[in-house]
Amino acid sequence: MLFAAPRSGAPSFKDVLRTPIEQLFAQELANSIGRSLPVLAASAGVVYRFDPDTGTFEREPVVFGQLFLERPDPLGKGHLNASISYQRVKIDTFEGRDLEALHDTHRIRGEMSAPFTVPLFGIDLDTQEVTLSGTVGVTDDTEVNLTLPLLYSEFGLNLVVEGSRPFRPRFSKLGVGDLFLRAKYRLLAQRWVHTALGLVLRLPTGNEDNFQGTGDVELAPMLYLSRDPVPVGRLLRLQPYLNAGVNFDAESVRASETRWGLGVDAGLEDRFAFAVAVLGRHPFSRPGRPGLFEVPRVVGPPAPLFGIEPRRPDYYDVSVGGRVNLWRDTVFAFANAIVPLNRDGFRADVIPLAGVEATF
């Protein structure tokens, strides 16, 4: 069967989607939510550099604005940065179509039933996320970070199949997301180029069946590039950033993806920094096998369900936000919004984020 009524009292979101077509949606939702929940950069809003004249670490007289791009310069030996942030991710579209209003009015030939249509197949998935993050400067050139999201997810299915009663279950789940362990080592710090190597380890502590994790161990070697800020006039400075790497899925190479980001800060003295960046993700392969969404029709050859022909997606987003120095170079507030530049795969129309951090 293409669709089946969900079991009552289903213990997880994924159990509601039981047939092969529905399970494909479930798997892609799990991966999409898991990998598309933006993870705040480990880099703090300020850095400290060792001053050989005083024998102490001195704070750099700038605020850094990027929230989803890493800075090559580490926090500074012996310093700690702690942050808490909130973001909301509501999945709105799949391959550019409204995810809550998918439908197929071309009659489908049932294997064990009369031909039917699907007037409505709507998925409602809304995730509220609070992220806790801590970064420690281990040496002058090295820092490590631990990040753990706490997720509250709401899931609903609106299923209307010709000849059957509508089914509209609603569930909510509270749990932790996947745990991130990150490290960064600075290779070079010259005026024209700052370079660091990063390593991101993702551990599957989130519940994949509730779309709160990917279910796989992932490892991402990264390269981080920047340069000294460039003064523009008396108060403004600009600073570019480039991140690039590959996120390897230890369970399935085909689920791996390349990632990159290109951005710039516009800082105002040591109080505020506005940031804009373009972020890209490119999975190695398409979801499922070719023709997986095709179903037999009463008239004509088999055709994709809901008119969707999944292909290998490319994700492009723009990130706009910044940081402001609230109190004594110690407490900072930040805010950001991520907006998609294309509509491949499962996407949210906008992902807002806000938070505070403290550096000691």
N, C-alpha and C positions, 0 to 999 in steps of 0.2 A: 504494500500500500504506500501511496505517496504521502498521505497524512493520516494521523490517527489521533483519537481523543486522548489527551494526557491522563495519566493516572492521578487519582485524587490524592492529596497529601504528599506530593512529590518532594523528596528530601533535598533536591537541588534544582537549580535553573535548568541544567542540561537534561535532567530527566523528563522535563516537559516536552522537549524536542526529541522524539524517539525514532521517527522513520528515517531512512537514508538521506532524503533531501533535507529534512529538519536537522539531522545530525551534522550535515555539512555547515549549515548556518551556525549551529552550536559551536563547532570546532573553530570556525573562522571568527565568531564573536569572542571566544576565549582568547585566541591569539591576538585579535585586534585590540580588545580592551587591555590585555596584558602588555602589549608592546606599544600601544598608543597612549596609555596613561603617561603624560609627560613626567619625567623625573627631573626634579630641580638639580641644577649643577652643584657639584660639591664645592666649587670655588666660593669663598666668602666675598663679602662686599669690599673688604680691605685686605691688604697684605702688609707684612712687616719684613724689613730687610735689616741685616746686621750692619751696624756702623762701627768700623774698626777704630774710629777715633774715640768713641764713647764706650765701646765694648758692650753695647746693648742693641736690641732690636728696635728700630724706629719705624713708626707707621708711615706708609706712603701717603703723601698729601692729596690723594684722589679717592673717589668712590667709583667702584666698578658696577656697571649696570646690567650686564648680561646675566640672565637667569637660567638659560638652557644651553649655553655654550661655556665650556671650561676655559679658564685662563691658564696659560702655561706657568705662571708664577705661583708657587705654593704659599700657604698661609704664613709660615714662619715658625721656626723651631720653638716648641714649648707653648704655642698659642692654641686656643680652642675656639671653634665657632659652632654654635648650636642654633638651629632654626626650626620653626614650625610653620607650615603653610597649609592652605586649604584650596582645593580646586574642584570643579564640577565637570564631569564628562558625560554628556548625554549624547548617545549615538543617534544621529538624525537621518543619515542616508546610507544606502548601499549601492555602489556603482552609480551614484547620482540620483537614485530613486528614493523617495520618501520611505523609510524603513517601516513606518507605522501604517502605510497604505499600499503595500504590495498587493497585486491582484492579477488574475489571469482569467479572462473571459472567453478564451478560445477553448472549446470543449476538449477535455482530456479523456483518452480511452482508458478506463479502469481495468486492471488485471482481474479483479474479483468483484467488480461492481459495475453499475451502469455508468455511462459517460457522465462527467461532471465538470463544473467550473469552480474556480476559487475566487469568489467576490472579494475576499479580504484575507490577507495573511500579514498581520501587523505585529512587529516586535517593538516593545518599549523597554529600553535599558538605560537607566540613569544611575550614575555612580558619583557619590560624594566621597572625597578623599581628603584625609588629613595626613600630612607627611612629616615625620620626625627625622631630622638629619643632624649628624655631628661630624665635624672635621677636626683633625688634630695635626699640627705641624710636628713631624717626627725629627727631621733634620732641616738644615738650611734649604735643601732642595727637594725634600720629600714630605708628602702629606698622605694621610689615609682617611677614609670616610665610611660611615655606616649610615644607611638610609632605610627606613621602614615605613611603608604606607599603611594606614588604617582605612578600610573601605566599608562604606555602607551602600549596598547595591539594591536597586528596586527593578524587578523584572515583570513584564506583563506580556501576554500573548493574546492577540485578537484573531481568532481563527473562525472563518466562515466558509464552509464547503457546501456546495449545492447538494441538497438532499439530507443534510445533517444539521443538528442544532448548533448554534454558535457556541463557542467555548472561549471564555475570557478569564483565565486564571491570573492571579497577582501574587507575587512573593517578594520578600525582602530578606537580605542577608547582611550580617555584620561580621567582618573578619579582617585579618591582616592580608596585605598583598605580598608580592615577592620581595625578598630581602636583597639589598644591593650592598656589596662590598667594593669600594673603589680606592685605587691608589694612583699617585701621580709622582713622577720623578722629573725634575727640570734638568735638561741637558745643556741649555745655553741661555744666557741673558745678556744680550748686547742691545745697543740702541735700536738697530734696525730689525732685529729678530730675537724673539723669545721662543724657545722650543721646549716641549715636554712630552714624555711618553706616559700614557695612561693605561690602566687595566681595570676593566669593570667585570665583576663576577656577579651574576644573578642567580639566586637560589630560589627554588620553587616552593616557598612557604605559603603562597596564596592558593586558594581553592580554585582549581581550574574549572570544576563543574559549576561553580557559581560565577564564572567569568571574572575572577579576582586574581588570576595568575595564568602563566603560560603552561605550567606543568613540567617545564624542561629546565635543566641547568644551561646557562648561557655564559659565554666568555667573550669579551670584546676588547681587543687591543686597539688603542686610540693614539692619535697624534694631535697635539695642540700647538697652535702657532699664534703669535701676536707680535707686537712691537711696542716701543715706548709711545706714550700719548703724544699727539701732534698738536701744539698750541694753535688755536685759531682766534686771533684777537687777544684781548687781555684776560678774559675770564673763561672762554670755552676751550675744550680740548677734545680731540677725536682719537679713537683707538680701535683698530681693526682686529678681528678674530677669525680663525679658521680651525675647525675641528673636522677630523675624518678618521674613519676606521671601519672595521667589519665586526658585526655581532654574530658569533658562531653559536649555533644551537647544537649542544652536545648530543641530543637525542636524534636529530634529523638535520642533515646538512642542507636539505632543500628548504628548510624553514629559516635558514640564516639570511642575513641581509646586510648590505652596506649602508653606512650612515655618514652624513656630513652636515656641516652647518657653517654659514658664512654671515658675519654680522659686524656691527660697528657700535661703539659707545659714543655718546655726546655728553661730556661731563661738564658741570658747572662748579668750578673750584673744588672744595672738598665736602660739598653738601649734597649734591644730587647728580645722578647720571641717568640719562634716557638711553634706551637700547632698542635696536631693531635687528632682526636676524631672519634669514631664510634657512629652513631646516628641511633635509631630504632623507628619505628612507627608501631602499630599493631591495625588496625580497628577491631571493635567488630564483624562485619559481612561482607558478600560478597556484591558486588554491584548487586542490582536487585534480582529477584527470580530465582531459578534453572530453566534452560531451556529457559530463556528469549531471548537468542541469537539464539535459534534453529529456522530454517526456513524449510518449506516443499521443498523436492527435486523431480525432475522429475524421477530420478533413486535412489532407496534406501530410507531408512527412513529419517526423518528430521535430519539435521546436523547443528552445529553452524556456523553462518555467519562468513566468513573470517577465519574459523577454530579456532575461539577464544571461549574458554569455561571459562568465568570469574569465579574466585574463590576468597576467602577472601585473600587480598594481605597482605604481610609483607614487609615493606620498611626498607632496610639497606643501609646506606650511610657512606662514610668516608669523614671527613672534615679536610683539611690541610691548615694552614695559620699562621698568627702571627701579632704582633704589634711591632712598633718601636717608640722610644721616639725622636721626632723631635726637640722640643724646650722647654727648661726650665721646664721639668716635667709637662708641661701644654698641649702641642699639640702633638698628636700621630697620626700616619698613620697606617692603617691596610689593609690586603688583605687576601683572602681566596678562596678556590675552594672546592665545594662539588661534589663528584663523586659517582654514585650508585654502590653498591656491588651486587645487584641483579636487576631483571627486572620486578618485579610485578607492575601491574597498569600502570598508565601514568607516564613516567619518562623523565627527561632531561639527556643527556649524560654527561654534566658538567654544574655546576652553578657557574660562577665566581662572586666575590664580591670585592669591594675596597671602602675605605672611609677614613675620618678623624674625629677626635674627640678632644674636648677640655675639661679640667677639671679645675674648679675654686674653 
